[in-house]
Amino acid sequence: MKNIILCGFMGCGKSTIGKILSEKTKRPFIDMDRYIEKKTNMTVSEIFEKYGEEKFREIESGVCFELSQRRGIIIASGGGTLTFQKNIDILNKTGRIVFIDVKYEILCERLRHDTKRPLLQVENRDEKIREMLNKRTPIYKGASSVYVDGNFASGYVADIILSILR
């Protein structure tokens, strides 16, 4: 049974949709960022602050490999996970990558009060979101075999994903 890997920008609903998919399919759900936090006993922000983004990405790639050894799981990748080809290659071997695409305006609203995502702790958050979204969207599209419009309620998006994958 292939894994289902959810990708997309921060705030697109990967974790929420992943939990819904898990309930509907009875498959285990793993949020990569939470998995990394448990594994390192540090928050993502603490890892960034203490060791930097490069070290975080190294840990993240190791987790991609680790999770790719399992079958039949649902994975919510981090927002930057699939911006690296080695992670795409690792996860593609055992699963289907699903890109959840959400409009810029909706992402800005969802992320407006976020204090946990290190890359968004900047003065002009909306500008940073636009810059990162423009850079990452083509990468997400290239990495995924399934595209889903994520501008709807999470349960509806989960149902669309299931209907496509069946």
Secondary structure as the mmCIF struct_conf table of DSSP 4:
data_model
#
loop_
_struct_conf.conf_type_id
_struct_conf.id
_struct_conf.beg_label_comp_id
_struct_conf.beg_label_asym_id
_struct_conf.beg_label_seq_id
_struct_conf.end_label_comp_id
_struct_conf.end_label_asym_id
_struct_conf.end_label_seq_id
STRN STRN1 ASN A 3 CYS A 7
BEND BEND1 PHE A 9 PHE A 9
TURN_TY1_P TURN_TY1_P1 MET A 10 GLY A 11
BEND BEND2 CYS A 12 GLY A 13
HELX_RH_AL_P HELX_RH_AL_P1 LYS A 14 THR A 25
TURN_TY1_P TURN_TY1_P2 LYS A 26 LYS A 26
STRN STRN2 PHE A 29 ASP A 31
HELX_RH_AL_P HELX_RH_AL_P2 MET A 32 THR A 40
TURN_TY1_P TURN_TY1_P3 ASN A 41 ASN A 41
BEND BEND3 MET A 42 MET A 42
HELX_RH_AL_P HELX_RH_AL_P3 VAL A 44 TYR A 51
HELX_RH_AL_P HELX_RH_AL_P4 GLU A 53 SER A 68
TURN_TY1_P TURN_TY1_P4 GLN A 69 GLN A 69
BEND BEND4 ARG A 70 ARG A 70
BEND BEND5 GLY A 72 GLY A 72
STRN STRN3 ILE A 74 ALA A 76
TURN_TY1_P TURN_TY1_P5 GLY A 79 GLY A 80
HELX_RH_3T_P HELX_RH_3T_P1 THR A 81 THR A 83
BEND BEND6 PHE A 84 PHE A 84
HELX_RH_AL_P HELX_RH_AL_P5 GLN A 85 ASN A 92
TURN_TY1_P TURN_TY1_P6 LYS A 93 THR A 94
STRN STRN4 GLY A 95 ASP A 101
HELX_RH_AL_P HELX_RH_AL_P6 TYR A 104 LEU A 111
TURN_TY1_P TURN_TY1_P7 ARG A 112 HIS A 113
BEND BEND7 LYS A 116 LYS A 116
HELX_RH_3T_P HELX_RH_3T_P2 PRO A 118 LEU A 120
BEND BEND8 VAL A 122 GLU A 123
HELX_RH_AL_P HELX_RH_AL_P7 ARG A 125 ALA A 143
BEND BEND9 SER A 145 SER A 145
STRN STRN5 VAL A 146 ASP A 149
BEND BEND10 ASN A 151 PHE A 152
HELX_RH_AL_P HELX_RH_AL_P8 SER A 154 LEU A 165
#
